[in-house]
Amino acid sequence: MSTKVNVPALPESVADATILTWHKSPGDKVERDENLVDLETDKVVLEVPSPMDGVLGQVAVNEGDTVQAGDLLAVIEAGAAAQPAKKSTGESGAPAQKEEAETDAQGGLEPVLTPAVRRLVKEMGIDPHEIQGTGKDGRILKSDITSYMEAQEATAETAAPAASAKPADSEITQTGMEGERPEQRVPMTRLRATIAKRLLEAQQNAAILTTFNEVNLQAVNDLRYRYREQFEKEHEVRLGFMSFFIKASLEALKKFPAVNASVDGQDIVYHGYYDIGIAVGSPRGLVVPVLRDADQLSFGELEKATVDFGKKAGAGTLSYEDLTGGTFTISNGGVYGSMLSTPILNPPQSAILGMHKIQERPMVENGEIVIRPMMYLALSYDHRIVDGREAVQFLVTIKNVLEDPSRLLLQV
Protein backbone atom coordinates (compact mmCIF):
# COMPACT_ATOMS: atom_id res chain seq x y z
CA MET A 1 0.00 0.00 0.00
CA SER A 2 1.36 3.41 -0.92
CA THR A 3 0.28 6.93 -0.06
CA LYS A 4 1.05 10.01 -2.10
CA VAL A 5 2.48 13.13 -0.45
CA ASN A 6 1.44 16.27 -2.30
CA VAL A 7 2.28 19.94 -1.93
CA PRO A 8 -0.22 21.29 0.64
CA ALA A 9 -2.52 24.23 -0.02
CA LEU A 10 -0.35 27.34 -0.16
CA PRO A 11 -1.26 30.62 1.57
CA GLU A 12 -3.42 33.03 -0.36
CA SER A 13 -1.47 35.04 -2.98
CA VAL A 14 1.39 32.51 -2.96
CA ALA A 15 1.55 30.91 -6.41
CA ASP A 16 4.34 28.39 -5.90
CA ALA A 17 7.09 27.20 -3.59
CA THR A 18 10.67 25.97 -3.88
CA ILE A 19 11.94 22.63 -2.56
CA LEU A 20 14.36 23.82 0.11
CA THR A 21 15.58 20.68 1.90
CA TRP A 22 14.75 16.97 1.83
CA HIS A 23 15.23 15.48 5.29
CA LYS A 24 14.70 11.89 4.16
CA SER A 25 16.07 9.80 1.29
CA PRO A 26 14.34 7.01 -0.63
CA GLY A 27 14.40 3.86 1.49
CA ASP A 28 14.48 5.73 4.81
CA LYS A 29 11.99 4.78 7.49
CA VAL A 30 9.57 7.59 8.35
CA GLU A 31 7.06 8.09 11.13
CA ARG A 32 3.67 9.75 11.00
CA ASP A 33 3.95 13.57 11.31
CA GLU A 34 7.74 13.46 10.86
CA ASN A 35 8.93 16.28 8.62
CA LEU A 36 9.89 15.05 5.16
CA VAL A 37 10.74 18.22 3.29
CA ASP A 38 10.85 22.00 3.70
CA LEU A 39 9.12 24.20 1.12
CA GLU A 40 10.25 27.81 0.86
CA THR A 41 7.69 30.44 -0.14
CA ASP A 42 8.16 34.17 -0.53
CA LYS A 43 7.76 34.73 3.21
CA VAL A 44 7.83 31.52 5.25
CA VAL A 45 9.20 27.98 5.20
CA LEU A 46 6.52 25.29 5.26
CA GLU A 47 7.14 21.80 6.63
CA VAL A 48 5.50 18.81 4.93
CA PRO A 49 4.96 15.95 7.40
CA SER A 50 4.59 12.28 6.60
CA PRO A 51 0.91 11.21 6.60
CA MET A 52 1.74 7.72 7.91
CA ASP A 53 4.40 5.35 9.24
CA GLY A 54 6.33 3.61 6.51
CA VAL A 55 9.22 3.95 4.09
CA LEU A 56 9.96 6.84 1.77
CA GLY A 57 9.68 5.49 -1.74
CA GLN A 58 9.68 7.55 -4.91
CA VAL A 59 10.78 11.19 -4.61
CA ALA A 60 9.23 13.18 -7.46
CA VAL A 61 11.08 16.50 -7.09
CA ASN A 62 14.56 17.60 -6.16
CA GLU A 63 15.91 20.42 -4.01
CA GLY A 64 15.66 23.71 -5.90
CA ASP A 65 12.66 22.63 -7.98
CA THR A 66 9.58 24.87 -8.09
CA VAL A 67 6.24 23.28 -7.20
CA GLN A 68 2.61 24.33 -6.94
CA ALA A 69 -0.20 23.27 -4.60
CA GLY A 70 -1.24 19.69 -5.28
CA ASP A 71 1.96 18.65 -7.07
CA LEU A 72 3.36 15.23 -6.16
CA LEU A 73 6.30 15.36 -3.77
CA ALA A 74 6.86 11.73 -2.85
CA VAL A 75 5.26 8.36 -2.16
CA ILE A 76 5.23 6.63 1.25
CA GLU A 77 5.21 2.84 1.19
CA ALA A 78 3.62 1.00 4.09
CA GLY A 79 5.67 -1.70 5.84
CA ALA A 80 9.15 -2.17 7.26
CA ALA A 81 12.05 -0.01 6.25
CA ALA A 82 14.10 -0.99 3.24
CA GLN A 83 17.51 -2.48 3.96
CA PRO A 84 20.01 0.35 4.25
CA ALA A 85 23.35 0.27 2.53
CA LYS A 86 26.00 -1.75 4.29
CA LYS A 87 27.82 0.23 6.94
CA SER A 88 30.93 -0.42 8.98
CA THR A 89 30.11 -2.07 12.31
CA GLY A 90 31.70 -2.33 15.68
CA GLU A 91 32.41 -5.51 17.60
CA SER A 92 28.73 -5.91 18.56
CA GLY A 93 27.69 -5.73 14.90
CA ALA A 94 25.72 -2.51 15.41
CA PRO A 95 26.41 0.19 12.80
CA ALA A 96 29.29 2.41 13.87
CA GLN A 97 27.40 5.47 12.56
CA LYS A 98 24.55 4.86 15.00
CA GLU A 99 26.99 4.35 17.83
CA GLU A 100 28.66 7.64 17.02
CA ALA A 101 25.31 9.44 16.87
CA GLU A 102 24.48 8.28 20.37
CA THR A 103 27.54 9.83 21.94
CA ASP A 104 29.23 13.15 21.57
CA ALA A 105 32.87 14.08 21.99
CA GLN A 106 32.50 14.03 25.76
CA GLY A 107 30.88 10.59 25.80
CA GLY A 108 27.39 11.89 26.61
CA LEU A 109 24.15 11.43 24.73
CA GLU A 110 23.79 13.37 21.51
CA PRO A 111 20.61 15.53 21.44
CA VAL A 112 17.87 14.18 19.21
CA LEU A 113 16.78 16.82 16.69
CA THR A 114 14.00 16.96 14.17
CA PRO A 115 15.34 17.72 10.68
CA ALA A 116 13.90 21.23 10.61
CA VAL A 117 15.30 22.00 14.04
CA ARG A 118 18.72 20.71 12.97
CA ARG A 119 18.72 23.36 10.26
CA LEU A 120 17.61 26.09 12.70
CA VAL A 121 20.22 25.13 15.27
CA LYS A 122 22.94 25.38 12.63
CA GLU A 123 21.70 28.69 11.24
CA MET A 124 21.35 30.32 14.66
CA GLY A 125 24.57 29.00 16.15
CA ILE A 126 22.79 27.40 19.12
CA ASP A 127 24.41 24.57 21.09
CA PRO A 128 21.74 21.81 21.10
CA HIS A 129 23.29 20.29 24.24
CA GLU A 130 21.85 23.25 26.17
CA ILE A 131 18.28 22.56 25.06
CA GLN A 132 15.98 20.02 26.72
CA GLY A 133 13.95 18.22 24.05
CA THR A 134 10.27 17.58 24.77
CA GLY A 135 9.42 15.60 21.63
CA LYS A 136 9.23 11.85 21.17
CA ASP A 137 12.44 10.09 22.28
CA GLY A 138 13.79 13.43 23.46
CA ARG A 139 13.64 15.16 20.08
CA ILE A 140 14.19 18.91 20.20
CA LEU A 141 11.23 20.73 18.66
CA LYS A 142 10.82 24.30 17.40
CA SER A 143 8.85 25.06 20.55
CA ASP A 144 11.86 23.94 22.60
CA ILE A 145 14.02 26.47 20.77
CA THR A 146 11.46 29.18 21.54
CA SER A 147 11.50 28.19 25.22
CA TYR A 148 15.28 28.24 25.18
CA MET A 149 15.28 31.74 23.73
CA GLU A 150 12.81 32.88 26.38
CA ALA A 151 15.09 31.51 29.07
CA GLN A 152 18.02 33.41 27.59
CA GLU A 153 15.96 36.63 27.70
CA ALA A 154 15.83 38.84 24.62
CA THR A 155 18.54 41.50 24.91
CA ALA A 156 16.93 43.76 22.33
CA GLU A 157 14.04 45.52 24.02
CA THR A 158 12.37 46.15 20.68
CA ALA A 159 12.07 42.44 20.05
CA ALA A 160 14.87 42.15 17.54
CA PRO A 161 16.31 38.61 17.55
CA ALA A 162 19.43 37.88 19.53
CA ALA A 163 22.55 39.37 18.01
CA SER A 164 24.31 36.02 18.31
CA ALA A 165 22.12 34.50 15.64
CA LYS A 166 24.13 34.40 12.42
CA PRO A 167 22.39 35.25 9.17
CA ALA A 168 22.38 32.31 6.82
CA ASP A 169 23.73 34.43 3.96
CA SER A 170 26.79 35.37 6.03
CA GLU A 171 27.49 31.71 6.77
CA ILE A 172 27.26 30.83 3.10
CA THR A 173 29.82 33.44 2.05
CA GLN A 174 32.35 32.10 4.53
CA THR A 175 32.27 28.50 3.29
CA GLY A 176 33.90 26.92 0.29
CA MET A 177 36.06 29.98 -0.36
CA GLU A 178 39.48 29.10 -1.77
CA GLY A 179 42.19 30.84 -3.76
CA GLU A 180 43.92 34.19 -3.59
CA ARG A 181 40.85 36.21 -4.66
CA PRO A 182 37.97 33.92 -3.73
CA GLU A 183 34.41 34.28 -4.95
CA GLN A 184 31.31 32.19 -4.50
CA ARG A 185 28.08 32.39 -6.47
CA VAL A 186 24.91 31.25 -4.67
CA PRO A 187 21.28 31.68 -5.67
CA MET A 188 19.10 34.06 -3.68
CA THR A 189 16.65 32.47 -1.29
CA ARG A 190 12.99 33.02 -2.07
CA LEU A 191 12.73 35.47 0.83
CA ARG A 192 15.80 37.43 -0.24
CA ALA A 193 14.56 37.60 -3.84
CA THR A 194 11.16 38.81 -2.63
CA ILE A 195 12.77 41.49 -0.45
CA ALA A 196 14.83 42.70 -3.42
CA LYS A 197 11.78 42.78 -5.68
CA ARG A 198 9.61 44.68 -3.21
CA LEU A 199 12.30 47.24 -2.42
CA LEU A 200 12.82 47.95 -6.10
CA GLU A 201 9.06 48.24 -6.63
CA ALA A 202 8.83 50.70 -3.73
CA GLN A 203 11.52 52.93 -5.22
CA GLN A 204 10.13 52.75 -8.74
CA ASN A 205 6.43 53.14 -7.94
CA ALA A 206 6.41 55.69 -5.11
CA ALA A 207 7.73 59.21 -4.68
CA ILE A 208 9.76 58.52 -1.55
CA LEU A 209 10.92 61.40 0.60
CA THR A 210 12.40 61.29 4.12
CA THR A 211 12.11 63.86 6.90
CA PHE A 212 14.10 63.78 10.14
CA ASN A 213 13.80 64.91 13.73
CA GLU A 214 15.30 64.05 17.08
CA VAL A 215 13.63 63.06 20.33
CA ASN A 216 14.70 63.41 23.95
CA LEU A 217 13.88 60.08 25.65
CA GLN A 218 14.58 61.23 29.20
CA ALA A 219 10.87 61.22 30.15
CA VAL A 220 10.41 57.71 28.73
CA ASN A 221 13.51 56.51 30.58
CA ASP A 222 12.20 57.99 33.84
CA LEU A 223 8.85 56.23 33.41
CA ARG A 224 10.49 52.92 32.60
CA TYR A 225 12.77 53.18 35.61
CA ARG A 226 9.93 54.19 37.93
CA TYR A 227 7.53 51.42 36.95
CA ARG A 228 9.73 48.66 35.54
CA GLU A 229 9.41 46.25 38.49
CA GLN A 230 5.69 46.77 38.91
CA PHE A 231 5.11 46.52 35.17
CA GLU A 232 7.10 43.30 34.82
CA LYS A 233 5.32 41.78 37.82
CA GLU A 234 1.91 42.71 36.43
CA HIS A 235 2.46 41.83 32.76
CA GLU A 236 5.32 39.30 32.94
CA VAL A 237 7.29 41.20 30.33
CA ARG A 238 9.84 44.01 30.43
CA LEU A 239 8.74 47.56 29.73
CA GLY A 240 10.77 48.45 26.66
CA PHE A 241 10.82 51.35 24.23
CA MET A 242 8.80 49.80 21.41
CA SER A 243 5.43 50.10 23.13
CA PHE A 244 6.02 53.85 23.61
CA PHE A 245 6.92 54.31 19.94
CA ILE A 246 3.89 52.31 18.81
CA LYS A 247 1.57 54.34 21.05
CA ALA A 248 3.12 57.61 19.87
CA SER A 249 2.79 56.52 16.24
CA LEU A 250 -0.86 55.64 16.77
CA GLU A 251 -1.57 59.12 18.11
CA ALA A 252 0.12 60.63 15.06
CA LEU A 253 -1.68 58.29 12.63
CA LYS A 254 -5.05 59.32 14.06
CA LYS A 255 -4.21 62.98 13.48
CA PHE A 256 -2.84 62.44 9.97
CA PRO A 257 -4.85 59.65 8.30
CA ALA A 258 -3.03 60.01 4.96
CA VAL A 259 0.05 58.47 6.59
CA ASN A 260 -2.07 55.40 7.39
CA ALA A 261 -3.43 55.23 3.84
CA SER A 262 -2.28 53.50 0.66
CA VAL A 263 -2.49 54.04 -3.09
CA ASP A 264 -4.53 51.64 -5.21
CA GLY A 265 -4.32 52.65 -8.84
CA GLN A 266 -5.91 56.10 -9.09
CA ASP A 267 -7.53 55.78 -5.64
CA ILE A 268 -6.36 56.55 -2.12
CA VAL A 269 -7.51 53.95 0.41
CA TYR A 270 -7.92 55.38 3.91
CA HIS A 271 -7.78 52.63 6.51
CA GLY A 272 -10.02 52.92 9.55
CA TYR A 273 -7.85 50.49 11.50
CA TYR A 274 -4.22 50.45 12.60
CA ASP A 275 -2.17 47.36 11.74
CA ILE A 276 1.42 48.14 12.66
CA GLY A 277 4.28 46.20 11.08
CA ILE A 278 7.38 45.69 13.21
CA ALA A 279 10.48 45.08 11.09
CA VAL A 280 12.79 42.48 12.64
CA GLY A 281 15.77 40.51 11.42
CA SER A 282 15.76 36.73 11.09
CA PRO A 283 18.29 34.12 9.96
CA ARG A 284 16.62 34.21 6.53
CA GLY A 285 16.41 37.98 6.17
CA LEU A 286 14.22 40.93 7.16
CA VAL A 287 10.61 40.13 8.01
CA VAL A 288 7.75 42.41 9.05
CA PRO A 289 5.18 40.71 11.30
CA VAL A 290 2.03 42.75 11.86
CA LEU A 291 0.32 43.86 15.08
CA ARG A 292 -3.35 43.91 14.11
CA ASP A 293 -5.63 46.55 15.68
CA ALA A 294 -2.66 47.89 17.60
CA ASP A 295 -4.72 50.81 18.89
CA GLN A 296 -6.75 48.36 20.97
CA LEU A 297 -3.71 46.87 22.73
CA SER A 298 -2.29 47.96 26.07
CA PHE A 299 1.37 48.65 26.78
CA GLY A 300 1.74 45.15 28.22
CA GLU A 301 0.07 43.51 25.23
CA LEU A 302 2.25 45.48 22.82
CA GLU A 303 5.43 44.47 24.63
CA LYS A 304 4.42 40.81 24.73
CA ALA A 305 3.50 40.79 21.05
CA THR A 306 6.72 42.45 19.88
CA VAL A 307 8.91 40.19 22.02
CA ASP A 308 7.00 37.19 20.69
CA PHE A 309 7.56 38.36 17.10
CA GLY A 310 11.30 38.60 17.71
CA LYS A 311 11.48 35.10 19.14
CA LYS A 312 9.37 33.65 16.35
CA ALA A 313 11.53 35.37 13.74
CA GLY A 314 14.67 33.92 15.30
CA ALA A 315 13.16 30.43 15.51
CA GLY A 316 11.63 30.60 12.03
CA THR A 317 8.11 29.98 13.33
CA LEU A 318 6.31 33.09 12.04
CA SER A 319 3.14 32.13 10.18
CA TYR A 320 2.07 33.55 6.84
CA GLU A 321 -0.79 35.32 8.64
CA ASP A 322 1.77 37.05 10.90
CA LEU A 323 3.43 38.56 7.83
CA THR A 324 0.50 39.77 5.75
CA GLY A 325 -1.19 43.15 5.73
CA GLY A 326 -0.12 46.21 7.68
CA THR A 327 -0.93 49.91 7.29
CA PHE A 328 2.24 51.43 8.79
CA THR A 329 5.68 50.05 9.67
CA ILE A 330 8.25 50.77 12.37
CA SER A 331 11.87 49.74 11.81
CA ASN A 332 14.51 49.92 14.52
CA GLY A 333 18.03 50.00 13.13
CA GLY A 334 19.23 51.26 16.48
CA VAL A 335 19.49 47.73 17.88
CA TYR A 336 22.31 47.17 15.38
CA GLY A 337 23.99 50.51 16.12
CA SER A 338 22.57 52.64 13.30
CA MET A 339 22.68 56.37 14.04
CA LEU A 340 20.71 57.55 11.00
CA SER A 341 19.08 55.99 7.95
CA THR A 342 16.41 56.53 5.30
CA PRO A 343 14.06 53.52 5.51
CA ILE A 344 12.34 52.31 2.35
CA LEU A 345 8.57 51.97 2.21
CA ASN A 346 6.88 48.62 2.72
CA PRO A 347 4.39 48.60 -0.22
CA PRO A 348 1.55 49.40 -0.44
CA GLN A 349 1.96 51.43 2.76
CA SER A 350 2.60 55.14 2.44
CA ALA A 351 5.05 55.62 5.32
CA ILE A 352 7.60 53.95 7.57
CA LEU A 353 9.16 55.20 10.81
CA GLY A 354 12.86 54.59 11.38
CA MET A 355 14.18 54.40 14.94
CA HIS A 356 17.90 54.65 15.66
CA LYS A 357 20.49 54.24 18.38
CA ILE A 358 19.94 56.11 21.64
CA GLN A 359 22.99 58.28 22.23
CA GLU A 360 23.71 60.53 25.20
CA ARG A 361 24.43 64.01 23.87
CA PRO A 362 24.80 67.50 25.36
CA MET A 363 21.58 69.50 24.93
CA VAL A 364 20.60 73.03 25.93
CA GLU A 365 17.62 73.24 28.31
CA ASN A 366 16.61 76.51 29.95
CA GLY A 367 19.95 78.04 29.04
CA GLU A 368 21.98 75.19 30.57
CA ILE A 369 23.87 72.34 28.96
CA VAL A 370 22.63 68.94 30.14
CA ILE A 371 23.23 65.35 29.01
CA ARG A 372 20.15 63.66 27.54
CA PRO A 373 19.43 60.32 25.83
CA MET A 374 18.70 61.38 22.27
CA MET A 375 17.50 59.46 19.22
CA TYR A 376 17.24 60.51 15.60
CA LEU A 377 13.89 59.69 13.99
CA ALA A 378 13.31 59.29 10.26
CA LEU A 379 9.97 59.18 8.47
CA SER A 380 10.02 58.03 4.85
CA TYR A 381 6.74 58.68 3.08
CA ASP A 382 5.04 58.57 -0.30
CA HIS A 383 4.92 62.18 -1.43
CA ARG A 384 2.10 61.32 -3.86
CA ILE A 385 -0.44 61.27 -1.03
CA VAL A 386 1.42 62.69 1.97
CA ASP A 387 2.44 66.34 1.85
CA GLY A 388 5.64 67.56 3.44
CA ARG A 389 3.69 69.57 6.00
CA GLU A 390 1.78 66.46 7.12
CA ALA A 391 4.95 64.39 7.30
CA VAL A 392 6.80 66.95 9.40
CA GLN A 393 3.85 67.45 11.75
CA PHE A 394 3.41 63.68 12.01
CA LEU A 395 7.01 63.30 13.19
CA VAL A 396 6.67 66.29 15.53
CA THR A 397 3.59 64.64 17.08
CA ILE A 398 5.62 61.50 17.81
CA LYS A 399 8.40 63.65 19.28
CA ASN A 400 5.98 65.60 21.51
CA VAL A 401 4.29 62.45 22.82
CA LEU A 402 7.58 60.73 23.64
CA GLU A 403 9.01 63.80 25.35
CA ASP A 404 5.81 64.18 27.39
CA PRO A 405 4.13 60.74 27.67
CA SER A 406 1.30 62.21 29.75
CA ARG A 407 -0.13 63.32 26.37
CA LEU A 408 -1.05 59.64 25.81
CA LEU A 409 -3.39 59.79 28.80
CA LEU A 410 -4.89 63.13 27.85
CA GLN A 411 -4.80 62.44 24.08
CA VAL A 412 -3.46 65.89 23.27
KOLFIMI-788821 format. One line per 5 residues: number of its first residue (from 1); their letters; for each residue x, y, z of C-alpha. Coordinates in steps of 0.5 Angstrom, whole numbers, plus 2048, in hexadecimal, padded with zeros to 3 digits. Example, Ala and Ser with C-alpha at 12.3 -4.5 7.8 and 13.67 -1.06 7.14 Angstrom:
BEGIN
1> AS> 819:7F7:810 | 81B:7FE:80E
END
This chain:
BEGIN
1> MSTKV> 800:800:800 | 803:807:7FE | 801:80E:800 | 802:814:7FC | 805:81A:7FF
6> NVPAL> 803:821:7FB | 805:828:7FC | 800:82B:801 | 7FB:830:800 | 7FF:837:800
11> PESVA> 7FD:83D:803 | 7F9:842:7FF | 7FD:846:7FA | 803:841:7FA | 803:83E:7F3
16> DATIL> 809:839:7F4 | 80E:836:7F9 | 815:834:7F8 | 818:82D:7FB | 81D:830:800
21> TWHKS> 81F:829:804 | 81D:822:804 | 81E:81F:80B | 81D:818:808 | 820:814:803
26> PGDKV> 81D:80E:7FF | 81D:808:803 | 81D:80B:80A | 818:80A:80F | 813:80F:811
31> ERDEN> 80E:810:816 | 807:813:816 | 808:81B:817 | 80F:81B:816 | 812:821:811
36> LVDLE> 814:81E:80A | 815:824:807 | 816:82C:807 | 812:830:802 | 814:838:802
41> TDKVV> 80F:83D:800 | 810:844:7FF | 810:845:806 | 810:83F:80B | 812:838:80A
46> LEVPS> 80D:833:80B | 80E:82C:80D | 80B:826:80A | 80A:820:80F | 809:819:80D
51> PMDGV> 802:816:80D | 803:80F:810 | 809:80B:812 | 80D:807:80D | 812:808:808
56> LGQVA> 814:80E:804 | 813:80B:7FD | 813:80F:7F6 | 816:816:7F7 | 812:81A:7F1
61> VNEGD> 816:821:7F2 | 81D:823:7F4 | 820:829:7F8 | 81F:82F:7F4 | 819:82D:7F0
66> TVQAG> 813:832:7F0 | 80C:82F:7F2 | 805:831:7F2 | 800:82F:7F7 | 7FE:827:7F5
71> DLLAV> 804:825:7F2 | 807:81E:7F4 | 80D:81F:7F8 | 80E:817:7FA | 80B:811:7FC
76> IEAGA> 80A:80D:802 | 80A:806:802 | 807:802:808 | 80B:7FD:80C | 812:7FC:80F
81> AAQPA> 818:800:80C | 81C:7FE:806 | 823:7FB:808 | 828:801:809 | 82F:801:805
86> KKSTG> 834:7FC:809 | 838:800:80E | 83E:7FF:812 | 83C:7FC:819 | 83F:7FB:81F
91> ESGAP> 841:7F5:823 | 839:7F4:825 | 837:7F5:81E | 833:7FB:81F | 835:800:81A
96> AQKEE> 83B:805:81C | 837:80B:819 | 831:80A:81E | 836:809:824 | 839:80F:822
101> AETDA> 833:813:822 | 831:811:829 | 837:814:82C | 83A:81A:82B | 842:81C:82C
106> QGGLE> 841:81C:834 | 83E:815:834 | 837:818:835 | 830:817:831 | 830:81B:82B
111> PVLTP> 829:81F:82B | 824:81C:826 | 822:822:821 | 81C:822:81C | 81F:823:815
116> AVRRL> 81C:82A:815 | 81F:82C:81C | 825:829:81A | 825:82F:815 | 823:834:819
121> VKEMG> 828:832:81F | 82E:833:819 | 82B:839:816 | 82B:83D:81D | 831:83A:820
126> IDPHE> 82E:837:826 | 831:831:82A | 82B:82C:82A | 82F:829:830 | 82C:82F:834
131> IQGTG> 825:82D:832 | 820:828:835 | 81C:824:830 | 815:823:832 | 813:81F:82B
136> KDGRI> 812:818:82A | 819:814:82D | 81C:81B:82F | 81B:81E:828 | 81C:826:828
141> LKSDI> 816:829:825 | 816:831:823 | 812:832:829 | 818:830:82D | 81C:835:82A
146> TSYME> 817:83A:82B | 817:838:832 | 81F:838:832 | 81F:83F:82F | 81A:842:835
151> AQEAT> 81E:83F:83A | 824:843:837 | 820:849:837 | 820:84E:831 | 825:853:832
156> AETAA> 822:858:82D | 81C:85B:830 | 819:85C:829 | 818:855:828 | 81E:854:823
161> PAASA> 821:84D:823 | 827:84C:827 | 82D:84F:824 | 831:848:825 | 82C:845:81F
166> KPADS> 830:845:819 | 82D:846:812 | 82D:841:80E | 82F:845:808 | 836:847:80C
171> EITQT> 837:83F:80E | 837:83E:806 | 83C:843:804 | 841:840:809 | 841:839:807
176> GMEGE> 844:836:801 | 848:83C:7FF | 84F:83A:7FC | 854:83E:7F8 | 858:844:7F9
181> RPEQR> 852:848:7F7 | 84C:844:7F9 | 845:845:7F6 | 83F:840:7F7 | 838:841:7F3
186> VPMTR> 832:83E:7F7 | 82B:83F:7F5 | 826:844:7F9 | 821:841:7FD | 81A:842:7FC
191> LRATI> 819:847:802 | 820:84B:800 | 81D:84B:7F8 | 816:84E:7FB | 81A:853:7FF
196> AKRLL> 81E:855:7F9 | 818:856:7F5 | 813:859:7FA | 819:85E:7FB | 81A:860:7F4
201> EAQQN> 812:860:7F3 | 812:865:7F9 | 817:86A:7F6 | 814:869:7EF | 80D:86A:7F0
206> AAILT> 80D:86F:7F6 | 80F:876:7F7 | 814:875:7FD | 816:87B:801 | 819:87B:808
211> TFNEV> 818:880:80E | 81C:880:814 | 81C:882:81B | 81F:880:822 | 81B:87E:829
216> NLQAV> 81D:87F:830 | 81C:878:833 | 81D:87A:83A | 816:87A:83C | 815:873:839
221> NDLRY> 81B:871:83D | 818:874:844 | 812:870:843 | 815:86A:841 | 81A:86A:847
226> RYREQ> 814:86C:84C | 80F:867:84A | 813:861:847 | 813:85D:84D | 80B:85E:84E
231> FEKEH> 80A:85D:846 | 80E:857:846 | 80B:854:84C | 804:855:849 | 805:854:842
236> EVRLG> 80B:84F:842 | 80F:852:83D | 814:858:83D | 811:85F:83B | 816:861:835
241> FMSFF> 816:867:830 | 812:864:82B | 80B:864:82E | 80C:86C:82F | 80E:86D:828
246> IKASL> 808:869:826 | 803:86D:82A | 806:873:828 | 806:871:820 | 7FE:86F:822
251> EALKK> 7FD:876:824 | 800:879:81E | 7FD:875:819 | 7F6:877:81C | 7F8:87E:81B
256> FPAVN> 7FA:87D:814 | 7F6:877:811 | 7FA:878:80A | 800:875:80D | 7FC:86F:80F
261> ASVDG> 7F9:86E:808 | 7FB:86B:801 | 7FB:86C:7FA | 7F7:867:7F6 | 7F7:869:7EE
266> QDIVY> 7F4:870:7EE | 7F1:870:7F5 | 7F3:871:7FC | 7F1:86C:801 | 7F0:86F:808
271> HGYYD> 7F0:869:80D | 7EC:86A:813 | 7F0:865:817 | 7F8:865:819 | 7FC:85F:817
276> IGIAV> 803:860:819 | 809:85C:816 | 80F:85B:81A | 815:85A:816 | 81A:855:819
281> GSPRG> 820:851:817 | 820:849:816 | 825:844:814 | 821:844:80D | 821:84C:80C
286> LVVPV> 81C:852:80E | 815:850:810 | 80F:855:812 | 80A:851:817 | 804:855:818
291> LRDAD> 801:858:81E | 7F9:858:81C | 7F5:85D:81F | 7FB:860:823 | 7F7:866:826
296> QLSFG> 7F2:861:82A | 7F9:85E:82D | 7FB:860:834 | 803:861:836 | 803:85A:838
301> ELEKA> 800:857:832 | 804:85B:82E | 80B:859:831 | 809:852:831 | 807:852:82A
306> TVDFG> 80D:855:828 | 812:850:82C | 80E:84A:829 | 80F:84D:822 | 817:84D:823
311> KKAGA> 817:846:826 | 813:843:821 | 817:847:81B | 81D:844:81F | 81A:83D:81F
316> GTLSY> 817:83D:818 | 810:83C:81B | 80D:842:818 | 806:840:814 | 804:843:80E
321> EDLTG> 7FE:847:811 | 804:84A:816 | 807:84D:810 | 801:850:80B | 7FE:856:80B
326> GTFTI> 800:85C:80F | 7FE:864:80F | 804:867:812 | 80B:864:813 | 810:866:819
331> SNGGV> 818:863:818 | 81D:864:81D | 824:864:81A | 826:867:821 | 827:85F:824
336> YGSML> 82D:85E:81F | 830:865:820 | 82D:869:81B | 82D:871:81C | 829:873:816
341> STPIL> 826:870:810 | 821:871:80B | 81C:86B:80B | 819:869:805 | 811:868:804
346> NPPQS> 80E:861:805 | 809:861:800 | 803:863:7FF | 804:867:806 | 805:86E:805
351> AILGM> 80A:86F:80B | 80F:86C:80F | 812:86E:816 | 81A:86D:817 | 81C:86D:81E
356> HKIQE> 824:86D:81F | 829:86C:825 | 828:870:82B | 82E:875:82C | 82F:879:832
361> RPMVE> 831:880:830 | 832:887:833 | 82B:88B:832 | 829:892:834 | 823:892:839
366> NGEIV> 821:899:83C | 828:89C:83A | 82C:896:83D | 830:891:83A | 82D:88A:83C
371> IRPMM> 82E:883:83A | 828:87F:837 | 827:879:834 | 825:87B:82D | 823:877:826
376> YLALS> 822:879:81F | 81C:877:81C | 81B:877:815 | 814:876:811 | 814:874:80A
381> YDHRI> 80D:875:806 | 80A:875:7FF | 80A:87C:7FD | 804:87B:7F8 | 7FF:87B:7FE
386> VDGRE> 803:87D:804 | 805:885:804 | 80B:887:807 | 807:88B:80C | 804:885:80E
391> AVQFL> 80A:881:80F | 80E:886:813 | 808:887:818 | 807:87F:818 | 80E:87F:81A
396> VTIKN> 80D:885:81F | 807:881:822 | 80B:87B:824 | 811:87F:827 | 80C:883:82B
401> VLEDP> 809:87D:82E | 80F:879:82F | 812:880:833 | 80C:880:837 | 808:879:837
406> SRLLL> 803:87C:83B | 800:87F:835 | 7FE:877:834 | 7F9:878:83A | 7F6:87E:838
411> QV> 7F6:87D:830 | 7F9:884:82F
END
